[in-house]
Amino acid sequence: QVQLVESGGGLVQAGGSLRLSCTTSGRTFISYTMGWFRQAPGKDRESVAFINRNGISTYYADSVKGRFTISKDNAKNTVYLQLNGLKPEDTAVYYCAADAPSKGFTWSRFQSPDHDYWGHGTQVTVSS
């Protein structure tokens, strides 16, 4: 069983920055594809960023490209999401998710709402 724990959310003014962290349990973290997803009130969950198991390849939603950066530290069993240039529309609960290696690393997998493991989320609120 894999457990994911997010941290780093908070309240920030527009234009500000935050860094989210997602730490996982288990010795197989290095083999997982990891992603960040978000859900704003009254909206569907949205794919934000995705990173392959060795941390080399990434996907980003168009709405965050150039502002957010996903990274993976296999030595620390942690995936990060650096959020810069935050906007009020970035306000949401941000979730970390992990996929087993068999699920692959593709754009369609990034866009899928189904992932193997989920964290409980961390709130990001951006004030105008």
KOLBAPA-144316 format. One record per residue (C-alpha): residue in three letters; residue number from 1; x, y, z. Coordinates in nm, 3 decimals, decimal comma. Layout:
<sites>
<site residuo="ALA" num="NUM" px="X" py="Y" pz="Z"/>
...
</sites>
This chain:
<sites>
<site residuo="GLN" num="1" px="0,000" py="0,000" pz="0,000"/>
<site residuo="VAL" num="2" px="0,128" py="0,344" pz="-0,093"/>
<site residuo="GLN" num="3" px="0,043" py="0,649" pz="0,115"/>
<site residuo="LEU" num="4" px="0,079" py="1,002" pz="-0,015"/>
<site residuo="VAL" num="5" px="0,091" py="1,306" pz="0,212"/>
<site residuo="GLU" num="6" px="0,077" py="1,658" pz="0,068"/>
<site residuo="SER" num="7" px="0,197" py="1,973" pz="0,241"/>
<site residuo="GLY" num="8" px="0,285" py="2,332" pz="0,160"/>
<site residuo="GLY" num="9" px="-0,051" py="2,482" pz="0,077"/>
<site residuo="GLY" num="10" px="-0,169" py="2,811" pz="0,217"/>
<site residuo="LEU" num="11" px="-0,297" py="3,160" pz="0,150"/>
<site residuo="VAL" num="12" px="-0,093" py="3,380" pz="-0,082"/>
<site residuo="GLN" num="13" px="-0,149" py="3,703" pz="-0,271"/>
<site residuo="ALA" num="14" px="-0,174" py="3,708" pz="-0,648"/>
<site residuo="GLY" num="15" px="0,172" py="3,700" pz="-0,802"/>
<site residuo="GLY" num="16" px="0,314" py="3,508" pz="-0,508"/>
<site residuo="SER" num="17" px="0,469" py="3,163" pz="-0,488"/>
<site residuo="LEU" num="18" px="0,426" py="2,839" pz="-0,299"/>
<site residuo="ARG" num="19" px="0,598" py="2,502" pz="-0,307"/>
<site residuo="LEU" num="20" px="0,389" py="2,194" pz="-0,255"/>
<site residuo="SER" num="21" px="0,543" py="1,867" pz="-0,142"/>
<site residuo="CYS" num="22" px="0,411" py="1,514" pz="-0,161"/>
<site residuo="THR" num="23" px="0,594" py="1,251" pz="0,038"/>
<site residuo="THR" num="24" px="0,524" py="0,885" pz="-0,019"/>
<site residuo="SER" num="25" px="0,573" py="0,570" pz="0,180"/>
<site residuo="GLY" num="26" px="0,710" py="0,252" pz="0,031"/>
<site residuo="ARG" num="27" px="1,035" py="0,149" pz="-0,129"/>
<site residuo="THR" num="28" px="0,909" py="0,156" pz="-0,486"/>
<site residuo="PHE" num="29" px="0,861" py="0,532" pz="-0,517"/>
<site residuo="ILE" num="30" px="1,139" py="0,546" pz="-0,772"/>
<site residuo="SER" num="31" px="0,931" py="0,342" pz="-1,015"/>
<site residuo="TYR" num="32" px="0,613" py="0,551" pz="-0,991"/>
<site residuo="THR" num="33" px="0,488" py="0,817" pz="-1,225"/>
<site residuo="MET" num="34" px="0,366" py="1,109" pz="-1,013"/>
<site residuo="GLY" num="35" px="0,125" py="1,389" pz="-1,075"/>
<site residuo="TRP" num="36" px="-0,047" py="1,693" pz="-0,930"/>
<site residuo="PHE" num="37" px="-0,415" py="1,759" pz="-0,980"/>
<site residuo="ARG" num="38" px="-0,648" py="2,025" pz="-0,847"/>
<site residuo="GLN" num="39" px="-1,014" py="2,078" pz="-0,783"/>
<site residuo="ALA" num="40" px="-1,179" py="2,414" pz="-0,734"/>
<site residuo="PRO" num="41" px="-1,521" py="2,446" pz="-0,571"/>
<site residuo="GLY" num="42" px="-1,796" py="2,344" pz="-0,811"/>
<site residuo="LYS" num="43" px="-1,553" py="2,227" pz="-1,077"/>
<site residuo="ASP" num="44" px="-1,419" py="1,895" pz="-1,196"/>
<site residuo="ARG" num="45" px="-1,074" py="1,779" pz="-1,095"/>
<site residuo="GLU" num="46" px="-0,812" py="1,916" pz="-1,333"/>
<site residuo="SER" num="47" px="-0,477" py="1,767" pz="-1,431"/>
<site residuo="VAL" num="48" px="-0,197" py="2,012" pz="-1,348"/>
<site residuo="ALA" num="49" px="0,142" py="1,843" pz="-1,394"/>
<site residuo="PHE" num="50" px="0,284" py="1,494" pz="-1,447"/>
<site residuo="ILE" num="51" px="0,635" py="1,356" pz="-1,417"/>
<site residuo="ASN" num="52" px="0,778" py="1,022" pz="-1,521"/>
<site residuo="ARG" num="53" px="0,952" py="0,784" pz="-1,285"/>
<site residuo="ASN" num="54" px="1,307" py="0,912" pz="-1,341"/>
<site residuo="GLY" num="55" px="1,201" py="1,276" pz="-1,328"/>
<site residuo="ILE" num="56" px="1,315" py="1,354" pz="-1,681"/>
<site residuo="SER" num="57" px="0,989" py="1,395" pz="-1,871"/>
<site residuo="THR" num="58" px="0,696" py="1,616" pz="-1,775"/>
<site residuo="TYR" num="59" px="0,353" py="1,726" pz="-1,890"/>
<site residuo="TYR" num="60" px="0,174" py="2,045" pz="-1,790"/>
<site residuo="ALA" num="61" px="-0,172" py="2,185" pz="-1,832"/>
<site residuo="ASP" num="62" px="-0,172" py="2,487" pz="-2,062"/>
<site residuo="SER" num="63" px="-0,313" py="2,699" pz="-1,780"/>
<site residuo="VAL" num="64" px="0,000" py="2,651" pz="-1,566"/>
<site residuo="LYS" num="65" px="0,275" py="2,606" pz="-1,825"/>
<site residuo="GLY" num="66" px="0,559" py="2,849" pz="-1,760"/>
<site residuo="ARG" num="67" px="0,442" py="2,921" pz="-1,405"/>
<site residuo="PHE" num="68" px="0,443" py="2,581" pz="-1,231"/>
<site residuo="THR" num="69" px="0,727" py="2,329" pz="-1,217"/>
<site residuo="ILE" num="70" px="0,703" py="1,966" pz="-1,111"/>
<site residuo="SER" num="71" px="1,010" py="1,781" pz="-0,986"/>
<site residuo="LYS" num="72" px="1,084" py="1,443" pz="-0,827"/>
<site residuo="ASP" num="73" px="1,346" py="1,356" pz="-0,569"/>
<site residuo="ASN" num="74" px="1,368" py="0,979" pz="-0,559"/>
<site residuo="ALA" num="75" px="1,618" py="0,986" pz="-0,272"/>
<site residuo="LYS" num="76" px="1,361" py="1,164" pz="-0,055"/>
<site residuo="ASN" num="77" px="1,052" py="0,983" pz="-0,187"/>
<site residuo="THR" num="78" px="0,907" py="1,325" pz="-0,261"/>
<site residuo="VAL" num="79" px="0,754" py="1,505" pz="-0,556"/>
<site residuo="TYR" num="80" px="0,729" py="1,883" pz="-0,558"/>
<site residuo="LEU" num="81" px="0,518" py="2,141" pz="-0,735"/>
<site residuo="GLN" num="82" px="0,663" py="2,490" pz="-0,746"/>
<site residuo="LEU" num="83" px="0,387" py="2,744" pz="-0,803"/>
<site residuo="ASN" num="84" px="0,498" py="3,086" pz="-0,925"/>
<site residuo="GLY" num="85" px="0,299" py="3,378" pz="-1,054"/>
<site residuo="LEU" num="86" px="-0,011" py="3,258" pz="-0,875"/>
<site residuo="LYS" num="87" px="-0,350" py="3,384" pz="-0,987"/>
<site residuo="PRO" num="88" px="-0,686" py="3,378" pz="-0,808"/>
<site residuo="GLU" num="89" px="-0,804" py="3,114" pz="-1,054"/>
<site residuo="ASP" num="90" px="-0,534" py="2,880" pz="-0,920"/>
<site residuo="THR" num="91" px="-0,732" py="2,857" pz="-0,596"/>
<site residuo="ALA" num="92" px="-0,815" py="2,490" pz="-0,539"/>
<site residuo="VAL" num="93" px="-0,739" py="2,182" pz="-0,337"/>
<site residuo="TYR" num="94" px="-0,424" py="2,031" pz="-0,485"/>
<site residuo="TYR" num="95" px="-0,387" py="1,654" pz="-0,484"/>
<site residuo="CYS" num="96" px="-0,087" py="1,435" pz="-0,541"/>
<site residuo="ALA" num="97" px="-0,130" py="1,104" pz="-0,724"/>
<site residuo="ALA" num="98" px="0,090" py="0,811" pz="-0,816"/>
<site residuo="ASP" num="99" px="0,074" py="0,546" pz="-1,086"/>
<site residuo="ALA" num="100" px="0,238" py="0,207" pz="-1,092"/>
<site residuo="PRO" num="101" px="0,492" py="0,153" pz="-1,373"/>
<site residuo="SER" num="102" px="0,252" py="-0,064" pz="-1,571"/>
<site residuo="LYS" num="103" px="0,030" py="0,237" pz="-1,637"/>
<site residuo="GLY" num="104" px="0,289" py="0,415" pz="-1,850"/>
<site residuo="PHE" num="105" px="0,362" py="0,785" pz="-1,903"/>
<site residuo="THR" num="106" px="0,138" py="0,935" pz="-2,170"/>
<site residuo="TRP" num="107" px="-0,065" py="1,250" pz="-2,225"/>
<site residuo="SER" num="108" px="-0,387" py="1,051" pz="-2,207"/>
<site residuo="ARG" num="109" px="-0,278" py="0,898" pz="-1,878"/>
<site residuo="PHE" num="110" px="-0,206" py="1,249" pz="-1,748"/>
<site residuo="GLN" num="111" px="-0,555" py="1,360" pz="-1,848"/>
<site residuo="SER" num="112" px="-0,722" py="1,056" pz="-1,696"/>
<site residuo="PRO" num="113" px="-0,908" py="1,107" pz="-1,365"/>
<site residuo="ASP" num="114" px="-0,809" py="0,756" pz="-1,258"/>
<site residuo="HIS" num="115" px="-0,478" py="0,706" pz="-1,083"/>
<site residuo="ASP" num="116" px="-0,362" py="0,431" pz="-0,855"/>
<site residuo="TYR" num="117" px="-0,298" py="0,625" pz="-0,535"/>
<site residuo="TRP" num="118" px="-0,414" py="0,963" pz="-0,407"/>
<site residuo="GLY" num="119" px="-0,325" py="1,193" pz="-0,124"/>
<site residuo="HIS" num="120" px="-0,582" py="1,383" pz="0,080"/>
<site residuo="GLY" num="121" px="-0,502" py="1,721" pz="-0,071"/>
<site residuo="THR" num="122" px="-0,371" py="2,057" pz="0,040"/>
<site residuo="GLN" num="123" px="-0,559" py="2,387" pz="0,003"/>
<site residuo="VAL" num="124" px="-0,412" py="2,668" pz="-0,204"/>
<site residuo="THR" num="125" px="-0,591" py="3,002" pz="-0,185"/>
<site residuo="VAL" num="126" px="-0,480" py="3,299" pz="-0,393"/>
<site residuo="SER" num="127" px="-0,621" py="3,638" pz="-0,302"/>
<site residuo="SER" num="128" px="-0,653" py="3,921" pz="-0,555"/>
</sites>
